[in-house]
Amino acid sequence: MADGKAPEVAPSRQEVGTRVDPFRAYNFKLLIDGVNEGHFTQCSDLEVEVITPHPRERLAGPVMHGDLTLRYGVTQSPELWNWFLASMNGGPSRKNVSVLLLEGDGMTQKLRWDLNEAWPKKWRAAPLDVLGQQIAVDSLTLVFESITRG
């Protein structure tokens, strides 16, 4: 610098000592029987289809539900794994589940889907990291009987 002054440093977006919520980037919250059991970054494959006997008929047939898959999640509870263990042992425990889409602030609910009589069909673990204190989940696939949007 010709004038001997140090370059100005842009102020930090986060003040020193300010606590950052580690789940803020995980904008899908999973509630099992009303208890927060995990946070995920993606929710996919949410599907409901009305089957018609013939395309020209105007009659509605049975309703089929796709499986819901939550991806890239973290939890501080062993409940998701214990719930999946019940499915592995042949007796899936059906629970009422809510998936909440949160606003960018990580706290305000934007959308909500309530899955009735849901149970875990598939679990995929994320790479294990001894530095983290959370349990990482690569994906969790849920089967459900019915869905409502809140």
N, C-alpha and C positions, 0 to 999 in steps of 0.2 A: 504494500500500500504506500503510495507516494506521500500521503499526509501523516503516516504513522498511526492511524486509528485502526482498531480491530474491526473486522466486518460485523455488521449487526446480525444477530441471530434471531430468527423468527421465534416468537413466543410459542411455547409448547401448548398443544391442544389440551393437555391434561396437567393440572396443577400437581406439584409434588405432594405426596401424601394422600391424594384422592384415591379412594378405593374404586376399582373397576369391577363391575359384575362380570364374572367369567362366562356366564351363560347368555350374555346380551346378544351375541352374534347368532345364537341358536334360536331362531324365531318360531319354531314349532315346539310347543310345550305339550307333553303327554301326561294326562291325568288318568289314573286308574282308580275307579271308585272314589273320585273326587280328590285324590292325593297326587301331588306332583311327583312323578317318578322318572322324568327324563326330559331332555331338551335335544332337539334335532335341527339340522339345517335344511333338510329336504323332506318333502312328503309327496309320494307319487302313487300312481295306479289306483287312485280312489275312483271307483266306477260302479255305477248302478245301471242295469239294463232291463227293460221290459221286453219280454219275449212275446212275439206275436205268432200265432199258428200259421198264418199265411200273410204275406205283405199286403194283399188287397183287402183283407178283412180289417175291420175297424175295432176288433176286439183286443183288449189287453190281456196278455197271458201272465204267467208267473214272473216275478221279479228276481233277477240274479244279481248278486253283489260280487264285485271284484275284490281282490285282496288289497289292503292298504299297506304300503311300504314306507317306513320312516328310515332315513339314511343320515349317516354322519352325526351321531349323537353322543351325549355324555350323561352320566347319572352318578349320583353319590349314594344310591341305594342298591342293595342286592335284589330288590323286589322283581325287576324285569327278568333276571336270570332264574330266580326261584319260580316265577310264573311259567317260564319256558320249560323248566324241568318237569313241571306237572304235565305238560303236553308230551314231552319225550317219554314219560312213564305211562302214557296211554290214557290218562284221564285229564284232558284239558280243563282248566278252571276258567269258566266263562265269566267275564267281568264287564261292567259298563266302563267304557273308555271315552275320553274326550281328547280331541286334538285341537289345540288352540293355535291360530296364526296370530302372532303378536306384531304390533307396530314396530317401527325402527327403534323406539325407546326401550324395547325388550320387556315392557311391562303391560302396556295397554292392549287389550284383546281386540283384534280386528275381525276375525271370523272364528267360528267354532263348529266342529263336526262331532256329534255324539254317536258313537258306535255301540250298539246294544248287543249283549251276549258275545263279546269279542274274546278271542284267545290267540296266542302267538303260534304261528305256523313255522316260522323260520327265523333263526338268529344267526348273524354273522358278526364275529368279533373284529374289532379294529386291531391294527398292530399294537402290541403291548408296549407301554412306555413306563419305566419305573419312576420317572420324574413327576408324572401327573398323579393327582390324588383322586381323580374321577375314574369311573369305569367307562371306557370308550366302546361304542357300539357302531359298527360299520353299517349294519342294516337290521331292521326288525320288521317282519311281515306279519300282519294281523288278519285273521278271518273274522267276519262279523255277520250277524243275522239281519240287522236293520240299521239304518242310518237316518239321522235328522240333522238339519243345519240350524245352528243357533245364531 
